[in-house]
Amino acid sequence: MLSAGYLFVGFSVEALGQWLPRRPAMLVCALVLLLTSVVSGGLGLLTLSRLRKASR
């Protein structure tokens, strides 16, 4: 699973490299990954707080 993610990031950087220089393409991919992890974490915390509220 981790190798598939690594390949996806590499592909994304190379695809964005067609329109942007390499460093900004890496920055865009890093920001997308960071945003995805923040949203996933927020949804997880929201779900956890709802489950704790329901169990009371």
PDB file of N, CA, C and O in Angstrom:
ATOM      1  N   MET A   1       0.823  -1.196   0.000  1.00  0.00           N
ATOM      2  CA  MET A   1       0.000   0.000   0.000  1.00  0.00           C
ATOM      3  C   MET A   1       0.866   1.258   0.000  1.00  0.00           C
ATOM      4  O   MET A   1       0.584   2.221  -0.713  1.00  0.00           O
ATOM      5  N   LEU A   2       1.923   1.233   0.811  1.00  0.00           N
ATOM      6  CA  LEU A   2       2.795   2.403   0.860  1.00  0.00           C
ATOM      7  C   LEU A   2       3.525   2.624  -0.455  1.00  0.00           C
ATOM      8  O   LEU A   2       3.751   3.764  -0.862  1.00  0.00           O
ATOM      9  N   SER A   3       3.896   1.524  -1.123  1.00  0.00           N
ATOM     10  CA  SER A   3       4.603   1.689  -2.391  1.00  0.00           C
ATOM     11  C   SER A   3       3.666   2.272  -3.450  1.00  0.00           C
ATOM     12  O   SER A   3       4.106   3.021  -4.322  1.00  0.00           O
ATOM     13  N   ALA A   4       2.380   1.933  -3.380  1.00  0.00           N
ATOM     14  CA  ALA A   4       1.420   2.493  -4.335  1.00  0.00           C
ATOM     15  C   ALA A   4       1.274   3.994  -4.099  1.00  0.00           C
ATOM     16  O   ALA A   4       1.174   4.762  -5.056  1.00  0.00           O
ATOM     17  N   GLY A   5       1.260   4.417  -2.839  1.00  0.00           N
ATOM     18  CA  GLY A   5       1.183   5.843  -2.537  1.00  0.00           C
ATOM     19  C   GLY A   5       2.411   6.581  -3.018  1.00  0.00           C
ATOM     20  O   GLY A   5       2.315   7.690  -3.545  1.00  0.00           O
ATOM     21  N   TYR A   6       3.567   5.964  -2.837  1.00  0.00           N
ATOM     22  CA  TYR A   6       4.819   6.562  -3.293  1.00  0.00           C
ATOM     23  C   TYR A   6       4.808   6.730  -4.810  1.00  0.00           C
ATOM     24  O   TYR A   6       5.225   7.768  -5.324  1.00  0.00           O
ATOM     25  N   LEU A   7       4.336   5.720  -5.520  1.00  0.00           N
ATOM     26  CA  LEU A   7       4.270   5.806  -6.975  1.00  0.00           C
ATOM     27  C   LEU A   7       3.262   6.866  -7.421  1.00  0.00           C
ATOM     28  O   LEU A   7       3.495   7.570  -8.404  1.00  0.00           O
ATOM     29  N   PHE A   8       2.152   6.980  -6.707  1.00  0.00           N
ATOM     30  CA  PHE A   8       1.155   7.998  -7.055  1.00  0.00           C
ATOM     31  C   PHE A   8       1.716   9.400  -6.872  1.00  0.00           C
ATOM     32  O   PHE A   8       1.493  10.276  -7.708  1.00  0.00           O
ATOM     33  N   VAL A   9       2.447   9.617  -5.775  1.00  0.00           N
ATOM     34  CA  VAL A   9       3.054  10.926  -5.542  1.00  0.00           C
ATOM     35  C   VAL A   9       4.098  11.219  -6.620  1.00  0.00           C
ATOM     36  O   VAL A   9       4.151  12.329  -7.151  1.00  0.00           O
ATOM     37  N   GLY A  10       4.915  10.239  -6.936  1.00  0.00           N
ATOM     38  CA  GLY A  10       5.910  10.422  -7.986  1.00  0.00           C
ATOM     39  C   GLY A  10       5.274  10.735  -9.333  1.00  0.00           C
ATOM     40  O   GLY A  10       5.745  11.603 -10.067  1.00  0.00           O
ATOM     41  N   PHE A  11       4.203  10.023  -9.650  1.00  0.00           N
ATOM     42  CA  PHE A  11       3.492  10.294 -10.900  1.00  0.00           C
ATOM     43  C   PHE A  11       2.889  11.697 -10.896  1.00  0.00           C
ATOM     44  O   PHE A  11       2.940  12.407 -11.900  1.00  0.00           O
ATOM     45  N   SER A  12       2.318  12.088  -9.756  1.00  0.00           N
ATOM     46  CA  SER A  12       1.718  13.419  -9.662  1.00  0.00           C
ATOM     47  C   SER A  12       2.758  14.518  -9.852  1.00  0.00           C
ATOM     48  O   SER A  12       2.511  15.504 -10.547  1.00  0.00           O
ATOM     49  N   VAL A  13       3.914  14.343  -9.235  1.00  0.00           N
ATOM     50  CA  VAL A  13       4.977  15.341  -9.377  1.00  0.00           C
ATOM     51  C   VAL A  13       5.436  15.428 -10.833  1.00  0.00           C
ATOM     52  O   VAL A  13       5.645  16.519 -11.364  1.00  0.00           O
ATOM     53  N   GLU A  14       5.587  14.285 -11.462  1.00  0.00           N
ATOM     54  CA  GLU A  14       6.027  14.295 -12.855  1.00  0.00           C
ATOM     55  C   GLU A  14       4.959  14.891 -13.778  1.00  0.00           C
ATOM     56  O   GLU A  14       5.284  15.595 -14.734  1.00  0.00           O
ATOM     57  N   ALA A  15       3.698  14.607 -13.491  1.00  0.00           N
ATOM     58  CA  ALA A  15       2.628  15.171 -14.319  1.00  0.00           C
ATOM     59  C   ALA A  15       2.551  16.683 -14.141  1.00  0.00           C
ATOM     60  O   ALA A  15       2.418  17.421 -15.117  1.00  0.00           O
ATOM     61  N   LEU A  16       2.637  17.143 -12.893  1.00  0.00           N
ATOM     62  CA  LEU A  16       2.632  18.586 -12.664  1.00  0.00           C
ATOM     63  C   LEU A  16       3.906  19.237 -13.198  1.00  0.00           C
ATOM     64  O   LEU A  16       3.916  20.425 -13.522  1.00  0.00           O
ATOM     65  N   GLY A  17       4.971  18.456 -13.287  1.00  0.00           N
ATOM     66  CA  GLY A  17       6.232  18.962 -13.823  1.00  0.00           C
ATOM     67  C   GLY A  17       6.151  19.356 -15.286  1.00  0.00           C
ATOM     68  O   GLY A  17       7.032  20.046 -15.798  1.00  0.00           O
ATOM     69  N   GLN A  18       5.096  18.918 -15.957  1.00  0.00           N
ATOM     70  CA  GLN A  18       4.907  19.321 -17.352  1.00  0.00           C
ATOM     71  C   GLN A  18       4.519  20.797 -17.454  1.00  0.00           C
ATOM     72  O   GLN A  18       4.811  21.457 -18.451  1.00  0.00           O
ATOM     73  N   TRP A  19       3.862  21.302 -16.417  1.00  0.00           N
ATOM     74  CA  TRP A  19       3.380  22.693 -16.442  1.00  0.00           C
ATOM     75  C   TRP A  19       4.125  23.604 -15.477  1.00  0.00           C
ATOM     76  O   TRP A  19       4.163  24.819 -15.676  1.00  0.00           O
ATOM     77  N   LEU A  20       4.719  23.029 -14.434  1.00  0.00           N
ATOM     78  CA  LEU A  20       5.424  23.797 -13.412  1.00  0.00           C
ATOM     79  C   LEU A  20       6.853  23.299 -13.292  1.00  0.00           C
ATOM     80  O   LEU A  20       7.149  22.169 -13.680  1.00  0.00           O
ATOM     81  N   PRO A  21       7.738  24.123 -12.762  1.00  0.00           N
ATOM     82  CA  PRO A  21       9.058  23.600 -12.402  1.00  0.00           C
ATOM     83  C   PRO A  21       8.926  22.528 -11.307  1.00  0.00           C
ATOM     84  O   PRO A  21       7.887  22.415 -10.656  1.00  0.00           O
ATOM     85  N   ARG A  22       9.977  21.763 -11.122  1.00  0.00           N
ATOM     86  CA  ARG A  22       9.908  20.595 -10.236  1.00  0.00           C
ATOM     87  C   ARG A  22       9.598  20.955  -8.785  1.00  0.00           C
ATOM     88  O   ARG A  22       8.748  20.312  -8.170  1.00  0.00           O
ATOM     89  N   ARG A  23      10.254  21.952  -8.228  1.00  0.00           N
ATOM     90  CA  ARG A  23      10.037  22.303  -6.817  1.00  0.00           C
ATOM     91  C   ARG A  23       8.601  22.743  -6.525  1.00  0.00           C
ATOM     92  O   ARG A  23       8.012  22.260  -5.558  1.00  0.00           O
ATOM     93  N   PRO A  24       8.017  23.640  -7.325  1.00  0.00           N
ATOM     94  CA  PRO A  24       6.611  23.982  -7.061  1.00  0.00           C
ATOM     95  C   PRO A  24       5.658  22.790  -7.238  1.00  0.00           C
ATOM     96  O   PRO A  24       4.644  22.701  -6.545  1.00  0.00           O
ATOM     97  N   ALA A  25       5.980  21.883  -8.158  1.00  0.00           N
ATOM     98  CA  ALA A  25       5.156  20.684  -8.327  1.00  0.00           C
ATOM     99  C   ALA A  25       5.206  19.827  -7.063  1.00  0.00           C
ATOM    100  O   ALA A  25       4.187  19.282  -6.639  1.00  0.00           O
ATOM    101  N   MET A  26       6.390  19.708  -6.464  1.00  0.00           N
ATOM    102  CA  MET A  26       6.513  18.966  -5.211  1.00  0.00           C
ATOM    103  C   MET A  26       5.737  19.651  -4.093  1.00  0.00           C
ATOM    104  O   MET A  26       5.101  18.989  -3.273  1.00  0.00           O
ATOM    105  N   LEU A  27       5.791  20.971  -4.066  1.00  0.00           N
ATOM    106  CA  LEU A  27       5.068  21.732  -3.043  1.00  0.00           C
ATOM    107  C   LEU A  27       3.562  21.549  -3.187  1.00  0.00           C
ATOM    108  O   LEU A  27       2.860  21.392  -2.187  1.00  0.00           O
ATOM    109  N   VAL A  28       3.063  21.567  -4.405  1.00  0.00           N
ATOM    110  CA  VAL A  28       1.630  21.366  -4.634  1.00  0.00           C
ATOM    111  C   VAL A  28       1.218  19.977  -4.150  1.00  0.00           C
ATOM    112  O   VAL A  28       0.196  19.836  -3.478  1.00  0.00           O
ATOM    113  N   CYS A  29       2.003  18.954  -4.483  1.00  0.00           N
ATOM    114  CA  CYS A  29       1.682  17.595  -4.039  1.00  0.00           C
ATOM    115  C   CYS A  29       1.737  17.490  -2.519  1.00  0.00           C
ATOM    116  O   CYS A  29       0.884  16.838  -1.916  1.00  0.00           O
ATOM    117  N   ALA A  30       2.715  18.113  -1.900  1.00  0.00           N
ATOM    118  CA  ALA A  30       2.821  18.073  -0.440  1.00  0.00           C
ATOM    119  C   ALA A  30       1.627  18.772   0.200  1.00  0.00           C
ATOM    120  O   ALA A  30       1.093  18.285   1.195  1.00  0.00           O
ATOM    121  N   LEU A  31       1.204  19.895  -0.350  1.00  0.00           N
ATOM    122  CA  LEU A  31       0.046  20.602   0.198  1.00  0.00           C
ATOM    123  C   LEU A  31      -1.239  19.802   0.032  1.00  0.00           C
ATOM    124  O   LEU A  31      -2.089  19.805   0.922  1.00  0.00           O
ATOM    125  N   VAL A  32      -1.386  19.122  -1.088  1.00  0.00           N
ATOM    126  CA  VAL A  32      -2.568  18.277  -1.295  1.00  0.00           C
ATOM    127  C   VAL A  32      -2.576  17.127  -0.289  1.00  0.00           C
ATOM    128  O   VAL A  32      -3.620  16.809   0.280  1.00  0.00           O
ATOM    129  N   LEU A  33      -1.420  16.505  -0.066  1.00  0.00           N
ATOM    130  CA  LEU A  33      -1.345  15.418   0.913  1.00  0.00           C
ATOM    131  C   LEU A  33      -1.615  15.924   2.322  1.00  0.00           C
ATOM    132  O   LEU A  33      -2.299  15.258   3.100  1.00  0.00           O
ATOM    133  N   LEU A  34      -1.089  17.088   2.654  1.00  0.00           N
ATOM    134  CA  LEU A  34      -1.320  17.667   3.978  1.00  0.00           C
ATOM    135  C   LEU A  34      -2.794  18.010   4.171  1.00  0.00           C
ATOM    136  O   LEU A  34      -3.363  17.722   5.223  1.00  0.00           O
ATOM    137  N   LEU A  35      -3.404  18.613   3.181  1.00  0.00           N
ATOM    138  CA  LEU A  35      -4.823  18.951   3.260  1.00  0.00           C
ATOM    139  C   LEU A  35      -5.681  17.694   3.409  1.00  0.00           C
ATOM    140  O   LEU A  35      -6.636  17.679   4.186  1.00  0.00           O
ATOM    141  N   THR A  36      -5.343  16.649   2.669  1.00  0.00           N
ATOM    142  CA  THR A  36      -6.074  15.389   2.761  1.00  0.00           C
ATOM    143  C   THR A  36      -5.967  14.791   4.154  1.00  0.00           C
ATOM    144  O   THR A  36      -6.956  14.299   4.698  1.00  0.00           O
ATOM    145  N   SER A  37      -4.781  14.829   4.731  1.00  0.00           N
ATOM    146  CA  SER A  37      -4.611  14.261   6.071  1.00  0.00           C
ATOM    147  C   SER A  37      -5.324  15.087   7.134  1.00  0.00           C
ATOM    148  O   SER A  37      -5.864  14.526   8.086  1.00  0.00           O
ATOM    149  N   VAL A  38      -5.335  16.407   6.989  1.00  0.00           N
ATOM    150  CA  VAL A  38      -6.040  17.260   7.955  1.00  0.00           C
ATOM    151  C   VAL A  38      -7.547  17.014   7.878  1.00  0.00           C
ATOM    152  O   VAL A  38      -8.210  16.907   8.910  1.00  0.00           O
ATOM    153  N   VAL A  39      -8.086  16.925   6.679  1.00  0.00           N
ATOM    154  CA  VAL A  39      -9.523  16.680   6.516  1.00  0.00           C
ATOM    155  C   VAL A  39      -9.880  15.295   7.059  1.00  0.00           C
ATOM    156  O   VAL A  39     -10.886  15.150   7.754  1.00  0.00           O
ATOM    157  N   SER A  40      -9.082  14.289   6.758  1.00  0.00           N
ATOM    158  CA  SER A  40      -9.353  12.936   7.257  1.00  0.00           C
ATOM    159  C   SER A  40      -9.280  12.884   8.773  1.00  0.00           C
ATOM    160  O   SER A  40     -10.120  12.251   9.412  1.00  0.00           O
ATOM    161  N   GLY A  41      -8.294  13.535   9.350  1.00  0.00           N
ATOM    162  CA  GLY A  41      -8.179  13.587  10.796  1.00  0.00           C
ATOM    163  C   GLY A  41      -9.342  14.307  11.440  1.00  0.00           C
ATOM    164  O   GLY A  41      -9.849  13.869  12.473  1.00  0.00           O
ATOM    165  N   GLY A  42      -9.772  15.403  10.846  1.00  0.00           N
ATOM    166  CA  GLY A  42     -10.927  16.143  11.361  1.00  0.00           C
ATOM    167  C   GLY A  42     -12.196  15.317  11.309  1.00  0.00           C
ATOM    168  O   GLY A  42     -12.984  15.319  12.254  1.00  0.00           O
ATOM    169  N   LEU A  43     -12.396  14.612  10.208  1.00  0.00           N
ATOM    170  CA  LEU A  43     -13.578  13.742  10.105  1.00  0.00           C
ATOM    171  C   LEU A  43     -13.513  12.599  11.116  1.00  0.00           C
ATOM    172  O   LEU A  43     -14.531  12.212  11.689  1.00  0.00           O
ATOM    173  N   GLY A  44     -12.329  12.070  11.330  1.00  0.00           N
ATOM    174  CA  GLY A  44     -12.167  11.016  12.326  1.00  0.00           C
ATOM    175  C   GLY A  44     -12.468  11.503  13.733  1.00  0.00           C
ATOM    176  O   GLY A  44     -13.136  10.811  14.500  1.00  0.00           O
ATOM    177  N   LEU A  45     -11.981  12.685  14.077  1.00  0.00           N
ATOM    178  CA  LEU A  45     -12.270  13.252  15.399  1.00  0.00           C
ATOM    179  C   LEU A  45     -13.748  13.562  15.564  1.00  0.00           C
ATOM    180  O   LEU A  45     -14.308  13.351  16.640  1.00  0.00           O
ATOM    181  N   LEU A  46     -14.383  14.059  14.516  1.00  0.00           N
ATOM    182  CA  LEU A  46     -15.808  14.337  14.566  1.00  0.00           C
ATOM    183  C   LEU A  46     -16.600  13.052  14.788  1.00  0.00           C
ATOM    184  O   LEU A  46     -17.523  13.023  15.602  1.00  0.00           O
ATOM    185  N   THR A  47     -16.250  12.013  14.081  1.00  0.00           N
ATOM    186  CA  THR A  47     -16.920  10.725  14.240  1.00  0.00           C
ATOM    187  C   THR A  47     -16.701  10.171  15.642  1.00  0.00           C
ATOM    188  O   THR A  47     -17.629   9.655  16.263  1.00  0.00           O
ATOM    189  N   LEU A  48     -15.473  10.279  16.137  1.00  0.00           N
ATOM    190  CA  LEU A  48     -15.169   9.794  17.476  1.00  0.00           C
ATOM    191  C   LEU A  48     -15.955  10.551  18.542  1.00  0.00           C
ATOM    192  O   LEU A  48     -16.450   9.945  19.492  1.00  0.00           O
ATOM    193  N   SER A  49     -16.073  11.855  18.394  1.00  0.00           N
ATOM    194  CA  SER A  49     -16.821  12.627  19.391  1.00  0.00           C
ATOM    195  C   SER A  49     -18.315  12.282  19.328  1.00  0.00           C
ATOM    196  O   SER A  49     -18.977  12.248  20.366  1.00  0.00           O
ATOM    197  N   ARG A  50     -18.850  12.028  18.145  1.00  0.00           N
ATOM    198  CA  ARG A  50     -20.259  11.612  18.028  1.00  0.00           C
ATOM    199  C   ARG A  50     -20.483  10.249  18.656  1.00  0.00           C
ATOM    200  O   ARG A  50     -21.507  10.025  19.302  1.00  0.00           O
ATOM    201  N   LEU A  51     -19.528   9.325  18.473  1.00  0.00           N
ATOM    202  CA  LEU A  51     -19.668   7.999  19.074  1.00  0.00           C
ATOM    203  C   LEU A  51     -19.606   8.073  20.593  1.00  0.00           C
ATOM    204  O   LEU A  51     -20.353   7.375  21.278  1.00  0.00           O
ATOM    205  N   ARG A  52     -18.731   8.904  21.121  1.00  0.00           N
ATOM    206  CA  ARG A  52     -18.641   9.063  22.576  1.00  0.00           C
ATOM    207  C   ARG A  52     -19.908   9.699  23.141  1.00  0.00           C
ATOM    208  O   ARG A  52     -20.363   9.341  24.228  1.00  0.00           O
ATOM    209  N   LYS A  53     -20.470  10.643  22.394  1.00  0.00           N
ATOM    210  CA  LYS A  53     -21.699  11.313  22.834  1.00  0.00           C
ATOM    211  C   LYS A  53     -22.866  10.323  22.833  1.00  0.00           C
ATOM    212  O   LYS A  53     -23.704  10.350  23.735  1.00  0.00           O
ATOM    213  N   ALA A  54     -22.920   9.456  21.829  1.00  0.00           N
ATOM    214  CA  ALA A  54     -24.006   8.492  21.707  1.00  0.00           C
ATOM    215  C   ALA A  54     -23.940   7.405  22.779  1.00  0.00           C
ATOM    216  O   ALA A  54     -24.969   6.851  23.166  1.00  0.00           O
ATOM    217  N   SER A  55     -22.737   7.099  23.258  1.00  0.00           N
ATOM    218  CA  SER A  55     -22.599   6.024  24.238  1.00  0.00           C
ATOM    219  C   SER A  55     -22.958   6.478  25.647  1.00  0.00           C
ATOM    220  O   SER A  55     -23.091   5.639  26.537  1.00  0.00           O
ATOM    221  N   ARG A  56     -23.116   7.751  25.872  1.00  0.00           N
ATOM    222  CA  ARG A  56     -23.457   8.252  27.208  1.00  0.00           C
ATOM    223  C   ARG A  56     -24.870   8.031  27.546  1.00  0.00           C
ATOM    224  O   ARG A  56     -25.309   8.398  28.636  1.00  0.00           O
TER     225      ARG A  56
END
